[in-house]
Every structure is written in structure tokens, then in C-alpha cells.
Amino acid sequence: MQATQTAHGAAIIVNEQNRQFHLTNGRISYIIKADEQGTLLSLYFGKAVPDREDFGYLIELAHRPTSTCRIDGDLHYSLEHLRQEYPEYGTGDYRTPAIAVCQPNGSDMVDLTYDGYHVSQGKPKLEGLPATYVDNEDDAATLSIDLVDRLIGLSVTLNYTVFADKPAVARSVVIGNNGADALSVERAMSLSLDLPDSDYDMTEFTGAWSRERHPHTQHLHYGTQQIESLRNASGHFANPVAAFARPGASEDHGEVIGLAFEYSGNFDLHAEVDTYDVTRLQLGINERGFAWHLEPGETFQTPEALIAYSDEGYDGMSRAFHRLVLDNIVRGAWKRRERPILINNWEATYFDFDEDKLVDIARTAKQAGVELFVLDDGWFGARNNDTAGLGDWTPNPARLPQGLAGLSKRINDLGLKFGLWFEPEMVNKDSDLYRAHPDWAVHTPGRHMNHGRNEFLLNFANKDVVDNIYGQMSRLLDEANIAYIKWDMNRFVSEGYDVTRGAEHQGEAYHRYILGVYDLLERLLQRFPDLIIEGCASGGGRFDMGMLYYTPQIWCSDDTDAIERLKIQYGTSYFYPLSAMGAHVSVVPNHQANRITPIETRANVAMFGTFGYELDLNTLSEEEFGKVRSQIEFFKRYREIIHTGDFHRLVSPDGNEQAAWMVVSRDRKTAIVGDYRILLTPNSRYMRLHLRGLDENAQYRVSCTGASSIDGAAFTGAELMRIGMVSSDGSYGEMGDSEPLGKASDFSSRLFVLTAE
Ligand code: DGJ
């Protein structure tokens, strides 16, 4: 037995004789074994168990009639009934394969067997792709298992990284052609895992523009339940994450397995339940539209998938992913760093602005305490509406007579940082770029080009295109003092094709496009390491772990209505931390929902995010402006906790009556609770919030931003977590009665600050 153990507790225990691998860190165990036939089997993933020389008893062979069997004369060994780590189709397993490779003779079956392993400390990079990383070699250990199909010279290396301090494993795969003929990889999952039963509730996060990432849960059933994207963006419609929970699991109890994909293009995440109740989980690039041509000697690297286990309910799963994002995905200058409070002019002006109007908005915002002014769409080329200009990244002199250098200087002189909107991947037909390079727009020769919002994708699979956009953007970043970029993307792919490559490479076009996007992001960050890039795609249409590697915050949704945002941010929080969620206060009636909500509630929701304003503060009354000032002051005081603390969901907004959530500082000395009324129930039930994550022995003094019977009182953490914090609305007298505590109303809200004494 050989164990590689990092100083911080990530261990890979290898039993060479039994070809058994046990990744553990005291919190989880992931056990894999190559059997005598060389098949790589999934033995266990879940809460940590002590190591054992041989877990082979978990391989349950049985004679099951009608099975296709592997060994001559043996009726027990069938791939159909084995729980595997990287299954193939064509050798007797009739479930969905992890891999398919087309060969010169037309066959796409592969037959993989174990061929060795390698263990290393730390976490290797994935060339050209986002991937988790560790600051210190001792924070993770990585196991690489080699599989081979000798007939066609195919090698498959499965990489597993176990993190020292997180109940999570990262997986990715490298597929190599060591044979004499070209091969075409037609399917290459990043993760495949067979679980021994199917008693799970699957929660997915579906939606559409303006209502992204609403959780939906259903019990697993026989057959395949899948979420996917074919838009070449993760999309508003399904997010590349899912939770698999034991029935009855709650926020703080029960077992939950979470999957997340660090990739921003087409994906396939599914659970397939066979008639023996085995569940096969798979996550990877969607096979539709994908085929990777491999010449002899070439390799293909899949993106990375993350799997986490919690025995502390959904909350435990969320904490694992939040910490992965904060510690192992977000990099560079903005890692675990408080984000600036911004004002964005989009909803304030849309396309109707000039330099003076922008400066007026910025000046007042500065007086309120805002730190960053962001100029949104419309500043460049002939962009007076959304039919023209994309691709021409030069300031429009009619709007900005002194260019970006002049505007950014005026903004900087006010004491604000300056940020700028781009939509780097798109082009309008009415643009100089398109007129000069019509072939750069994604199209299939001879086919009609469908548009989305009058725009077309640039072919980011073509390096010349990426170089051009990099040149245009970096020139502007050199010329003006730009601290922040909003990176928008407002349409999905159609007529996907790469005119720069031959027929055998067309299945690469979608993935190469995403690699081009990552390349541009990486090059900009290398050159301008202090830049904050905020991702955006018609709101939250590309909110994924892949983008977070480059863009530490992502605009959650174009829907800025506080009540809709409760649902969107609540759903988003299952996998993504508050520091990732772009959230702004906007005007009422709200532009998307036409709803009128108090300015307090708009801020109390947006504060659980990166926080900013998206309105012209000059239009507010003096009283409202005063409130904005206090909101900003409040946020500055607690921003560090909000952006780096532990978040807990308390009450789901689904009930349409109340929603609540909280964030606790890592030292558990301070907590902020957001308590929201949605539709008020007159004379309502008593309400208690069972807080989480506090120090049970500490005494917390409560201070409330609104009316509350417990304002100023102190309670132990134990009381607040077990008995609950009273959050009832006070008394409901007859009409005309005076109401000392003030009345809650539809859409009202309060923040409670708890400070340990
Ligand atoms: C879509 C984004 O989600 C909005 O915030 C805004 O930037 C517009 N695009 C601008 O066209």
C-alpha cells in the first residue's frame, strides 16, 4: 500500500496489488478500482470511510439472464452490471457511454482497459481552459489513471484532484491518439460516476431571460433525466450544475451530491437510472455538434467537472462550492477582495446619453459614496441603437468628443474609477468590421444567417479574429484609465461552422469558439492584471464556473426587480457565492416587472451581491438620496463579510410570503440577516428564523435597519439557531390603530446585524 498525503490532509491511498485507489481528506472518500479484466470501477463516493486493503466486496457479480458477457464460459462478468468510471458503448454496457471515438473503418466502439497510474501533489493547470488551482502544493493531491485501447492506439487519462480542506473532487480527461490513423472523438465526458442506487432528488436550475436559475426538484426516475445547452453558452435555460439529494434532505440535514461544470459552452449533465436502480451521473461537453479530430500524436483535453459531497444538506453543498469559487477558481487581484460599489448607466439612459449627462450621473453617485462608474452599451462606432456598431470599438465622437481618455479623466477627477461595456464576441452587419471581414461572422457557407438582437457571432475559433478584438480592446485599455470591463454577450449560436477549417474539423467549431473566448480573456488579464471583468450575457445567460475563472463577478440577471431578484439570487446561491453575483438597485416602476418596491428593499436584496446602482440618482427625492447614502455606508461597513463570509439560505421565496437569508463572517463574530416580506398576509402567523453558522456560545447583540421587537436585544448563538430569531411583523391592530413597530407591507424588508459581544 502506498499513500501520498499532503501536509494539509489530502490523501491518495493506492493499493497497487489490488489496483485500488482511495482519494480522501477525512471528509470524503472516492474509491476506484481496476478489476482483473482491467475495467475501471466506481466503488464509492461519499462521506469518508477508513481505508481497507480491498474494497473488492463492493463489486457484486451475478448471473443475470440476457446479459452480454466478457469472459468466455463465464456468465457473471458483464459490463452492463458493473459500476464504472469511464464506460464505453459496444462491449456490452447499454447505458450511455462516457466516450465514443470514430475510427477509419467506421467503428466508434472503444474498449478501454487499465494501463497504470500516477500521483502528484497539487493541482495541474488545464492548457487553455479554466480549472481549479491551489496556492500551495499541500492543498491538493492529484491522481491520474491511464486507460488504453491498444487496437486503435487510444489513450485516456482520467485526472482526479482531491482538495485538502473541501469535500470535493475535480475531474478531467485527456484523450490521446498514439496509433497510426487519425481518430475522431465524438463524445468525451469530463465526469462519469455510477452510484449504487437511485434514491435521489435531482435539483436543476432552469429559467429564461429575466428569471434565471430557479430551482426545480424531482425524484429520479428510470431512464435519463438531462439538462443541457446547445446554444454554445451555458445559457439562461439550464445551468451546468445540479444537486442530487437523499429524499428529506433539507438545508442543514441529509446527504447531497453536487455537480458543476467549469465550462461556458454546450454541456450535457444527466442522470441515467437503469432497471437495477444504478444511477449513472455524467457531465461534459454536449456530444451534439462536437467531434474532435485527432491526428496521430495529438491529444484532446476535456474541461473540468467538480463533484462535492455534503452530509449537512444543501447548505453544506453550497458552502463547498462557494469555497471552491473563492479559494480555487477566482484568481489574481480580485480573489477574496471586496468589490467596488458601482453605478451603471444602462437603465438610467439606455442609448440616450452624451458625455455631460454621464458625468452628471457620476458626480451625484460619487456624492452618495459610489466608487466606480460604468459606461454601458452605446459609446462606440455607430451604435445609436442595437442595429449597428458592434465590432467597431472606437468611441463615438458625437457622444464622447474627448474620447474615452477624456471621459475617464473626468470620471477619475470626480474620485471614481471608470468601467466600460464591451460585447467582444459580436458584430453587427452595419459595422466597419463586418464590411471589411464579412467572413469573420459565424456562418455556414451558402446558408441564410439568422440573427439575434440584430447581431452575429464573430468566429472566435479563428485566431485572427481574436487577435483583432484583443488589439482593439487593449488599445483602449492603454489609452484610457479603465478599471473594469462589463463583458456582455447577447445572442446564441446558429449556423455554427468554422470557415477557416476543413470538413473533418467542423465538429470542433463550437468548442474552439469557447477556447477563443477564454484565450481573449486570459490575454487581457495577463496584460491588465488589476482589471475586474464582470461577465454578462443578456443578464445571467452565461453564469458558470468557467467564466468565474476569468470574471470574478457575473451580472445575475437583467431583471432588477427586488422580488424577482430574491428568487434569482436565492437559486444562484446554491452553487455560486455572493461575491459572484452582480446585483443593482434600479428605479420603480421596475423596467422588467413594472413592480413598485421600496428603495430599502431594492438595496436590501442587491446588498447580497456585488452591489451597485443602475439609475440616475439625480432623479431621486432628497429623502431617497439620503437613504442611498446610508445604504452605501452600511454596505461598506459589512462588505468584507458579504463578499468573503459564509452564506446561508433561510426561507425560500417560493412561498410568496417571506424570504430570508444570512451571511456570517468567517470568525463568526458578525452576521447579517436579510428578512423580506413578499406578499403580506394580514394578521399573519408567527415567524422565526432559524439562523445558521453562528457560534452557539457567543452572545449576539441585534440591530435592525427597520422596525423590530428584538432591536437592541442580545441572544446566544444557540438560541438564535435552535429557538430561532423572532421575525414576526408585530401586532396587527384595527384600521386606524397606532402601530408602534410600524407595519410590514408587501415588499417590505429589514436587515438584522448580529454582533458578538
Ligand atoms: C444586456 C445586458 O444584460 C444589459 O445589462 C445591458 O448591458 C445591455 N445588454 C446593453 O445592450
Residues whose N, C-alpha, C, O or C-beta is under 5 A from the ligand:
A	BS01	DGJ	W346 D376 D377 D488 C536 A537 S538 G539 D558
